[in-house]
């Protein structure tokens, strides 16, 4: 599933083609995604995109009145293609630009969504989200206060989008390893000092992943059709049974909330 770095990589890729450019029309070949494509999209013609934002894992195309929310779901992608390129299987929606380019939405599993919002900040999918992890709103004090008295495992806690957005499974594994925190430790007993290390390393891991174009495991490609490369730098995720880079002990794997967790019993307490 595309996570925050992959979504931000996609946003960075499509923004230069969309900002201050007009969408001539939207071609919808498949309306049945996670939710039906909003009716408003069928009538959009020659509307200028003022800004391309990201909130959590949503890409937001902002117009003078209203916005389009795009979620890539489990396997979706947005690619910049020429107007002459014929659609392929699973190419469900085309944003046809007056410039002659097309932003093409492909989603084999159809778990993504393309929705209209009069005011994106108030949309039910956006309004309850926690702070962005790479902003000044995400601080050790904030995370420590949110974790107070919580018995939930720290890994599941930081993966809750109402606590902080965009810390997906891969990045939670990596940040907890770098912070030296056992993934099963109750969030409410993590010290303020360790919480500061965790916040710092969440920011470090996500920033590096964005710089390297995201993490390719199965389906992710960026807006240019090329894969991300952060997987090459993973310290624990996907390395169960291999030597820890810090202590050379064997990395262990467990399941948490049906997700893979890899950790080092020596380095993470």
C-alpha positions as CSV (number, residue, x, y, z in Angstrom):
1,X,0.0,0.0,0.0
2,X,1.4,3.4,-0.9
3,X,2.3,5.2,2.4
4,X,3.1,8.8,3.1
5,X,6.5,8.9,1.4
6,X,5.0,7.2,-1.7
7,X,2.1,9.6,-1.8
8,X,4.4,12.6,-1.3
9,X,6.6,11.4,-4.1
10,X,3.6,11.1,-6.3
11,X,2.4,14.6,-5.3
12,X,5.9,16.0,-6.1
13,X,5.8,14.3,-9.5
14,X,2.4,15.5,-10.6
15,X,2.4,19.0,-9.1
16,X,4.5,20.7,-11.8
17,X,2.1,19.5,-14.5
18,X,-1.0,20.6,-12.5
19,X,-0.3,23.8,-10.6
20,X,-1.8,26.8,-12.4
21,X,-2.9,24.5,-15.3
22,X,-6.4,23.8,-16.4
23,X,-8.1,20.5,-16.4
24,X,-9.9,20.4,-19.7
25,X,-12.1,17.4,-18.7
26,X,-12.1,14.2,-16.6
27,X,-12.7,10.9,-18.3
28,X,-14.1,8.3,-15.9
29,X,-14.0,4.7,-17.3
30,X,-14.7,3.0,-13.9
31,X,-16.9,4.6,-11.4
32,X,-16.9,1.8,-8.8
33,X,-13.9,2.4,-6.6
34,X,-13.8,2.1,-2.8
35,X,-16.6,4.6,-3.0
36,X,-18.4,5.8,-6.2
37,X,-16.6,8.6,-8.0
38,X,-18.3,11.9,-7.0
39,X,-20.9,13.1,-9.5
40,X,-19.3,16.6,-9.5
41,X,-16.3,15.2,-11.4
42,X,-18.4,14.4,-14.5
43,X,-19.1,18.0,-15.2
44,X,-15.6,19.5,-14.6
45,X,-14.4,21.4,-17.6
46,X,-11.5,24.0,-18.0
47,X,-11.0,24.4,-14.3
48,X,-7.6,25.7,-13.1
49,X,-5.7,23.8,-10.4
50,X,-4.4,26.4,-7.9
51,X,-2.5,24.0,-5.7
52,X,-1.7,20.3,-5.2
53,X,-1.5,19.4,-1.5
54,X,-1.1,16.2,0.5
55,X,-2.9,15.5,3.8
56,X,-2.0,12.2,5.3
57,X,-2.3,9.8,2.3
58,X,-4.7,12.0,0.4
59,X,-3.6,14.1,-2.6
60,X,-5.7,17.2,-2.9
61,X,-6.3,19.2,-6.1
62,X,-7.4,22.6,-5.1
63,X,-9.6,24.9,-7.2
64,X,-10.9,28.4,-6.5
65,X,-14.1,26.6,-5.4
66,X,-13.9,23.1,-4.1
67,X,-11.2,20.3,-4.3
68,X,-10.7,16.8,-5.5
69,X,-9.5,14.2,-2.9
70,X,-7.5,11.3,-4.3
71,X,-6.5,8.2,-2.3
72,X,-4.3,5.6,-4.0
73,X,-5.7,2.7,-1.9
74,X,-3.8,-0.5,-1.9
75,X,-2.2,-0.4,-5.3
76,X,-3.2,2.8,-7.0
77,X,-0.9,5.2,-8.9
78,X,-1.1,8.6,-10.7
79,X,1.1,8.8,-13.8
80,X,1.9,11.6,-16.2
81,X,1.3,10.4,-19.8
82,X,1.0,11.9,-23.2
83,X,-2.5,12.4,-24.6
84,X,-1.7,9.9,-27.4
85,X,-1.1,7.0,-25.0
86,X,-4.0,4.6,-25.0
87,X,-5.4,3.6,-21.6
88,X,-4.6,0.1,-20.4
89,X,-6.3,-2.3,-18.0
90,X,-7.1,-0.7,-14.7
91,X,-6.6,2.9,-16.0
92,X,-9.9,4.1,-14.5
93,X,-9.7,7.9,-14.6
94,X,-7.9,10.5,-16.8
95,X,-7.4,14.1,-15.8
96,X,-7.1,15.6,-19.3
97,X,-5.0,18.8,-19.1
98,X,-5.2,21.7,-21.6
99,X,-1.5,21.4,-21.9
100,X,-1.9,18.1,-23.8
101,X,-0.8,15.9,-20.8
102,X,-2.9,13.5,-18.9
103,X,-2.7,12.6,-15.3
104,X,-3.9,8.9,-15.3
105,X,-5.3,7.1,-12.3
106,X,-4.6,3.4,-12.3
107,X,-5.9,1.1,-9.5
108,X,-6.0,-2.7,-10.1
109,X,-7.7,-3.5,-6.8
110,X,-10.0,-0.5,-6.8
111,X,-9.5,0.4,-3.1
112,X,-8.6,4.0,-3.9
113,X,-11.0,6.8,-4.2
114,X,-11.6,10.1,-6.2
115,X,-14.0,12.3,-4.4
116,X,-15.2,15.9,-4.4
117,X,-15.1,18.2,-1.4
118,X,-16.5,21.7,-1.1
119,X,-14.0,22.4,1.7
120,X,-11.4,19.6,2.0
121,X,-10.4,20.5,5.6
122,X,-13.9,19.6,6.7
123,X,-14.3,16.4,4.8
124,X,-15.1,13.4,7.0
125,X,-12.0,11.5,5.7
126,X,-9.7,14.4,6.6
127,X,-11.1,16.2,9.6
128,X,-10.2,13.6,12.3
129,X,-6.6,13.1,11.1
130,X,-3.7,13.7,13.5
131,X,-0.8,16.0,12.8
132,X,1.6,15.7,9.9
133,X,4.8,14.0,11.1
134,X,7.2,16.3,9.3
135,X,5.7,19.5,10.7
136,X,6.3,21.4,13.9
137,X,3.0,20.2,15.3
138,X,4.4,16.7,15.8
139,X,6.6,17.0,18.9
140,X,7.8,14.7,21.7
141,X,5.6,16.6,24.1
142,X,2.5,16.0,21.9
143,X,3.2,12.3,21.4
144,X,4.0,11.7,25.1
145,X,0.8,13.4,26.2
146,X,-1.3,11.4,23.7
147,X,0.3,8.2,24.9
148,X,-0.4,8.7,28.6
149,X,-2.2,5.7,30.2
150,X,-2.4,3.9,26.8
151,X,-1.9,0.2,27.1
152,X,-1.8,-0.2,23.3
153,X,1.5,-1.4,21.9
154,X,3.6,1.6,20.8
155,X,3.9,0.3,17.2
156,X,0.1,0.2,16.8
157,X,-0.2,3.5,18.6
158,X,2.0,5.4,16.2
159,X,0.3,3.8,13.2
160,X,-3.0,5.3,14.3
161,X,-3.8,8.1,11.8
162,X,-5.7,10.0,14.5
163,X,-2.5,10.2,16.6
164,X,-0.2,11.0,13.7
165,X,-0.6,10.5,9.9
166,X,1.5,8.5,7.6
167,X,3.5,6.2,9.9
168,X,2.8,3.0,8.0
169,X,4.0,-0.4,8.9
170,X,7.4,-0.3,7.2
171,X,8.3,3.1,8.7
172,X,7.0,2.2,12.1
173,X,9.4,-0.8,12.1
174,X,12.3,1.3,11.1
175,X,11.7,4.2,13.5
176,X,11.2,2.0,16.5
177,X,14.4,0.2,15.8
178,X,16.4,3.4,15.5
179,X,14.8,4.7,18.7
180,X,15.6,1.5,20.5
181,X,12.0,0.8,21.6
182,X,10.4,-2.7,21.6
183,X,7.4,-2.7,19.3
184,X,5.2,-4.5,21.9
185,X,5.9,-2.0,24.7
186,X,2.8,-0.2,25.9
187,X,2.7,3.3,24.6
188,X,1.9,4.7,28.0
189,X,5.1,3.5,29.6
190,X,7.5,4.8,27.0
191,X,9.6,7.5,28.7
192,X,9.6,11.1,27.5
193,X,13.3,10.7,26.5
194,X,12.5,7.6,24.4
195,X,9.5,9.4,22.9
196,X,11.7,12.2,21.8
197,X,14.0,9.7,20.1
198,X,11.0,8.1,18.4
199,X,9.6,11.4,17.1
200,X,13.1,12.3,15.8
201,X,13.5,9.0,14.0
202,X,10.0,9.0,12.5
203,X,10.9,12.3,10.9
204,X,14.3,11.0,9.8
205,X,12.9,7.8,8.3
206,X,10.1,9.5,6.4
207,X,12.3,12.3,5.1
208,X,14.9,9.7,3.8
209,X,12.1,7.7,2.2
210,X,10.7,10.8,0.4
211,X,14.2,11.7,-0.8
212,X,14.7,8.2,-2.2
213,X,11.3,8.0,-3.9
214,X,9.4,5.8,-1.4
215,X,9.5,2.1,-0.8
216,X,8.9,-0.5,-3.5
217,X,7.6,-3.8,-2.2
218,X,4.9,-4.9,-4.7
219,X,2.9,-2.3,-6.5
220,X,4.3,1.2,-5.9
221,X,5.6,3.3,-8.7
222,X,5.9,7.1,-8.8
223,X,4.2,9.5,-11.2
224,X,6.9,8.7,-13.8
225,X,6.2,4.9,-13.6
226,X,9.6,4.3,-11.8
227,X,9.8,2.4,-8.5
228,X,10.9,3.8,-5.2
229,X,14.3,2.8,-3.8
230,X,14.0,3.2,0.0
231,X,13.7,-0.6,0.3
232,X,17.4,-0.8,-0.3
233,X,18.1,1.1,3.0
234,X,15.7,-0.8,5.3
235,X,17.4,-1.8,8.6
236,X,14.8,-4.3,9.9
237,X,11.7,-4.6,7.8
238,X,11.9,-7.6,5.6
239,X,15.1,-8.8,7.3
240,X,13.8,-11.4,9.7
241,X,16.4,-14.0,10.5
242,X,19.3,-11.8,9.3
243,X,21.9,-10.1,11.4
244,X,21.1,-6.8,13.2
245,X,23.2,-4.0,11.7
246,X,24.0,-2.7,15.2
247,X,24.7,-5.8,17.4
248,X,24.8,-8.6,14.8
249,X,22.1,-10.5,16.8
250,X,19.4,-12.3,14.8
251,X,16.4,-10.1,14.0
252,X,13.0,-11.6,15.1
253,X,9.6,-11.4,13.5
254,X,6.2,-11.3,15.2
255,X,2.7,-10.4,14.0
256,X,0.9,-7.3,15.4
257,X,-2.6,-6.6,14.3
258,X,-2.0,-9.0,11.4
259,X,1.0,-6.9,10.3
260,X,4.7,-8.0,10.2
261,X,6.9,-6.6,12.9
262,X,10.7,-7.2,12.8
263,X,12.9,-6.1,15.7
264,X,16.1,-6.8,17.6
265,X,15.6,-8.1,21.1
266,X,19.0,-6.8,22.1
267,X,18.7,-3.2,20.7
268,X,15.0,-2.6,21.4
269,X,13.8,-2.7,25.0
